[in-house]
Amino acid sequence: SSITEIEVVNSIPEDLSSYAVYDLSVSSKEPVKAWINDTKMYIGANGTITAPTSMFYFFGDFTSLVKITGLDNIDMTNVTSWKSMFYNDSKLVTVEGTEYWNPKALTNISYMFCMCNSLPVVDLSSLDTSYITDASNMLNRVDYTGSGSGTISSITAAYAKTQTDADKLNGMSNIYYTKWVAKPEGSNFMIGRIADQL
């Protein structure tokens, strides 16, 4: 994959004839398109995108991806699984817009950032963990040294809404070098960054 950046937008240009275009529509009522301009991918609908119930691997294996923006244009209300959503995005540094996600029935966040070995911060402080039953390996990554010594993590901060939420996530995750903590009062939201090719 050569995509370095993904931007989610709330409108589809009328003329996409000069781009490679993909149909990501879940239903005919809400057309969702992806189009690529050089190493940047746009994902858009005319309005907010309603996410499917499973976001499994949705942004996975974008191995050149550095930055994702506009994720607030995706309505995650009815999503039940974020499993492997950013799996193996090994150059991912910035993810913006997740602070607006408020899924009501989310149960599975396992492997969500697994092998995102450039991501410095994970902030899910808007997330209600009440229904989450599986957060296994969410922050774990393969050791790329080739030694086969297991999982490592370069994530230095993992923020949850409250200490109770943090304790719950710590209790169900294979965390290794990262521990969830309650987000400090007044701190700015920051989660990661995506940029380049599919």
C-alpha positions as CSV (number, residue, x, y, z in Angstrom):
1,S,0.0,0.0,0.0
2,S,1.3,3.4,-1.0
3,I,-1.4,5.5,0.6
4,T,0.1,7.9,3.1
5,E,-2.9,9.9,4.1
6,I,-6.7,9.3,4.4
7,E,-9.2,12.0,4.8
8,V,-12.9,11.3,5.5
9,V,-15.1,14.1,4.1
10,N,-18.8,14.9,4.1
11,S,-19.3,15.5,0.4
12,I,-18.6,13.7,-2.9
13,P,-17.3,15.8,-5.8
14,E,-19.5,15.7,-8.8
15,D,-16.7,14.8,-11.2
16,L,-14.4,12.0,-10.1
17,S,-13.4,11.0,-13.6
18,S,-9.7,11.7,-13.1
19,Y,-9.4,9.5,-10.0
20,A,-9.4,5.8,-9.2
21,V,-12.8,5.4,-7.5
22,Y,-14.2,2.6,-5.3
23,D,-17.7,2.1,-4.0
24,L,-17.8,1.5,-0.3
25,S,-21.6,1.8,0.0
26,V,-23.3,-0.4,2.6
27,S,-26.7,0.5,1.3
28,S,-28.0,2.2,-1.9
29,K,-29.6,4.9,0.3
30,E,-26.3,6.3,1.3
31,P,-23.6,6.2,-1.4
32,V,-20.1,6.1,0.0
33,K,-17.1,6.5,-2.3
34,A,-13.4,6.3,-2.0
35,W,-11.1,8.1,-4.5
36,I,-7.3,8.4,-4.7
37,N,-5.3,11.4,-5.6
38,D,-1.6,10.3,-5.8
39,T,-0.9,9.0,-2.3
40,K,-3.9,10.5,-0.6
41,M,-7.2,8.6,-0.3
42,Y,-10.5,10.4,0.3
43,I,-13.6,8.6,1.7
44,G,-16.8,10.5,1.4
45,A,-20.5,10.7,1.4
46,N,-22.9,13.6,1.0
47,G,-23.4,14.0,4.7
48,T,-22.2,11.9,7.6
49,I,-21.2,8.3,6.9
50,T,-23.1,5.7,8.8
51,A,-20.6,3.0,9.8
52,P,-21.5,-0.7,9.4
53,T,-21.9,-2.7,12.6
54,S,-18.4,-4.2,12.2
55,M,-15.4,-2.0,11.3
56,F,-13.2,-5.1,11.1
57,Y,-9.9,-4.3,9.3
58,F,-11.5,-1.2,7.8
59,F,-8.2,0.8,7.8
60,G,-6.0,-2.2,8.2
61,D,-2.8,-3.0,6.4
62,F,-2.2,0.6,5.1
63,T,1.5,0.0,5.7
64,S,2.6,3.5,4.4
65,L,-0.2,5.3,6.2
66,V,0.9,8.2,8.4
67,K,-2.3,10.3,9.0
68,I,-6.0,9.9,9.2
69,T,-8.3,12.9,9.5
70,G,-12.0,13.6,9.4
71,L,-13.0,10.5,11.4
72,D,-15.7,12.7,13.1
73,N,-17.6,12.4,9.7
74,I,-18.3,8.7,10.5
75,D,-21.3,7.9,12.7
76,M,-20.2,5.0,14.9
77,T,-23.4,4.9,17.0
78,N,-24.4,1.3,16.0
79,V,-21.0,-0.3,15.7
80,T,-20.3,-3.4,17.8
81,S,-16.8,-4.2,16.7
82,W,-13.6,-2.2,16.1
83,K,-11.5,-5.4,15.9
84,S,-8.3,-4.9,13.9
85,M,-9.6,-1.6,12.6
86,F,-6.1,-0.1,12.2
87,Y,-4.2,-3.4,12.2
88,N,-0.6,-3.3,10.9
89,D,-0.7,0.4,10.0
90,S,3.0,0.4,11.0
91,K,3.7,4.1,10.1
92,L,0.6,5.5,11.6
93,V,1.3,8.6,13.7
94,T,-1.8,10.7,13.9
95,V,-5.5,9.8,14.0
96,E,-8.0,12.7,14.3
97,G,-11.7,12.8,15.0
98,T,-12.3,9.8,17.2
99,E,-13.1,12.1,20.1
100,Y,-16.6,12.4,18.5
101,W,-17.2,8.7,18.3
102,N,-19.8,7.5,20.7
103,P,-20.8,3.9,20.0
104,K,-23.7,2.7,22.1
105,A,-23.1,-1.1,21.7
106,L,-19.4,-1.5,21.2
107,T,-18.2,-4.9,22.5
108,N,-14.9,-5.7,20.7
109,I,-11.8,-3.5,20.4
110,S,-9.3,-6.4,20.2
111,Y,-6.3,-5.9,18.0
112,M,-7.5,-2.4,17.1
113,F,-4.1,-0.8,17.0
114,C,-2.0,-4.0,16.9
115,M,1.3,-3.5,15.0
116,C,0.8,0.2,14.9
117,N,4.4,0.6,15.9
118,S,4.8,4.3,15.2
119,L,1.7,5.5,17.1
120,P,2.7,7.5,20.1
121,V,-0.6,8.2,21.7
122,V,-4.0,6.5,21.9
123,D,-6.9,8.6,23.3
124,L,-10.3,7.0,23.6
125,S,-11.3,9.3,26.5
126,S,-14.8,9.7,24.9
127,L,-15.4,6.0,24.9
128,D,-17.9,4.4,27.3
129,T,-16.5,1.0,28.1
130,S,-19.7,-0.4,29.7
131,Y,-20.3,-2.9,26.9
132,I,-16.8,-3.8,26.0
133,T,-16.0,-7.5,26.6
134,D,-12.8,-7.9,24.5
135,A,-9.9,-5.6,24.4
136,S,-7.3,-8.3,24.0
137,N,-4.1,-7.3,22.1
138,M,-5.5,-3.9,21.3
139,L,-2.2,-2.2,21.8
140,N,0.2,-5.0,21.0
141,R,2.6,-5.2,18.1
142,V,5.0,-7.7,16.7
143,D,8.7,-7.3,17.4
144,Y,10.1,-6.3,14.0
145,T,13.7,-7.0,15.1
146,G,13.2,-10.6,13.8
147,S,14.2,-12.0,17.2
148,G,10.8,-13.5,17.7
149,S,10.9,-12.2,21.2
150,G,7.2,-11.4,21.2
151,T,5.2,-8.2,21.4
152,I,6.4,-4.7,22.1
153,S,4.8,-1.3,22.3
154,S,6.0,2.3,21.6
155,I,2.7,3.8,22.7
156,T,3.6,6.1,25.6
157,A,0.1,7.3,26.6
158,A,-3.2,5.5,26.5
159,Y,-6.1,7.6,27.8
160,A,-9.5,6.4,29.0
161,K,-12.5,8.4,30.2
162,T,-12.2,7.6,33.9
163,Q,-9.9,5.5,36.1
164,T,-12.6,2.9,36.3
165,D,-12.6,2.7,32.5
166,A,-8.8,2.5,32.5
167,D,-8.8,-0.3,35.1
168,K,-11.3,-2.2,33.0
169,L,-9.2,-1.9,29.9
170,N,-6.0,-2.9,31.7
171,G,-7.8,-5.9,33.1
172,M,-8.8,-7.3,29.7
173,S,-5.8,-6.3,27.6
174,N,-2.4,-7.8,27.0
175,I,-0.7,-4.4,27.6
176,Y,3.0,-5.2,28.1
177,Y,4.7,-1.7,28.2
178,T,1.5,0.5,28.0
179,K,-1.1,1.1,30.7
180,W,-4.4,2.8,30.3
181,V,-4.8,5.9,32.6
182,A,-7.6,8.4,33.1
183,K,-7.2,11.4,30.8
184,P,-5.8,14.4,32.7
185,E,-8.2,17.3,33.1
186,G,-7.9,19.9,30.4
187,S,-5.6,18.0,28.2
188,N,-6.0,18.2,24.4
189,F,-7.2,15.3,22.4
190,M,-4.7,13.5,20.3
191,I,-4.7,9.9,19.0
192,G,-2.6,9.2,16.0
193,R,-1.7,10.1,12.5
194,I,-2.2,8.5,9.0
195,A,-0.6,9.3,5.7
196,D,-0.1,7.4,2.4
197,Q,-1.1,4.7,-0.1
198,L,-3.4,1.8,-0.4
